[in-house]
């Protein structure tokens, strides 16, 4: 019997999904926020997760990012039609599939069966620890190596530190002062200019078009984030 976790902050949706899946002899777990979902995954042998993107406390993107540090179980995102950007980000950081609300029960069950079959047939080996991948960029913190489309990229220690910090927190916006204090480990004197220079160098090394970056984004008046 497969263990499936359903995580959505709307109880009606969780109840509906439980009804759809109940006839297929699955053992179903439920959570209504990201923190509870991670706790269930930590304490139980879960084979598949149905995960809502927009949730309070911790959204689905953040949950998936933490999961992918050491677990390779399939994740199907539950998304609204308006969440195209989040779908793409989720797929880039390791989601296996997505299904759009309102659900077609037949399609939902087919996608669940497909992911479970692929997972069990191809094996459930855990992901390598210390490896973070977003889009074409892969950071191996054990080897202190960054790959762009499979090719090694030379970064300075501070560039590496900034990239690692942002990649480990995808989608979150950090001010230059926060980045400076984390990477330089000292008071953020002159943080804005120093961090901006390093971000520009990172874009030149990692973005196809540094003037229109796909991953290293600036949020005007707030800071920087990794998408």
CORSUL-V799747 format. One record per backbone hydrogen bond with DSSP energy under -0.5 kcal/mol. NH is the residue of the N-H (numbers start at 1). CO is the residue of the C=O. If there is no record, write none. Layout:
[[NH,CO] [NH,CO]]
This chain:
[[4,2] [4,27] [5,48] [6,4] [6,29] [7,5] [7,50] [8,31] [11,9] [13,10] [14,10] [15,11] [16,12] [17,13] [18,14] [19,15] [20,16] [21,17] [22,18] [23,19] [24,21] [25,22] [26,21] [27,2] [28,26] [29,4] [31,6] [34,56] [34,58] [37,33] [38,34] [39,35] [40,36] [41,37] [42,38] [43,39] [44,40] [46,44] [47,3] [48,3] [49,74] [50,5] [51,49] [51,76] [52,7] [53,78] [55,53] [58,56] [60,53] [63,59] [64,60] [65,61] [66,62] [67,63] [68,64] [69,66] [70,67] [71,67] [74,47] [76,49] [77,75] [77,97] [78,51] [79,77] [79,99] [83,80] [87,83] [88,84] [89,85] [90,86] [91,87] [92,88] [93,89] [94,91] [95,90] [96,75] [97,75] [99,77] [101,79] [105,103] [108,104] [109,105] [110,106] [111,107] [112,108] [113,109] [114,110] [115,111] [116,112] [117,113] [118,114] [119,115] [120,116] [121,117] [122,118] [123,119] [131,128] [132,130] [132,139] [134,137] [135,92] [137,134] [138,136] [138,147] [139,132] [140,138] [140,145] [141,130] [141,139] [144,140] [145,140] [146,153] [147,138] [148,151] [149,136] [149,147] [151,148] [153,146] [155,153] [160,156] [161,157] [162,158] [163,159] [164,160] [165,161] [166,162] [167,163] [168,164] [169,166] [170,167] [171,226] [172,169] [174,224] [179,175] [180,176] [181,177] [182,178] [183,179] [184,180] [185,180] [185,181] [189,187] [190,188] [191,188] [194,190] [195,191] [196,192] [197,193] [198,194] [199,195] [200,196] [201,197] [202,198] [203,199] [204,200] [205,201] [206,202] [207,203] [212,209] [213,210] [217,215] [217,225] [219,223] [220,218] [222,219] [223,219] [224,174] [225,217] [227,215] [227,225]]
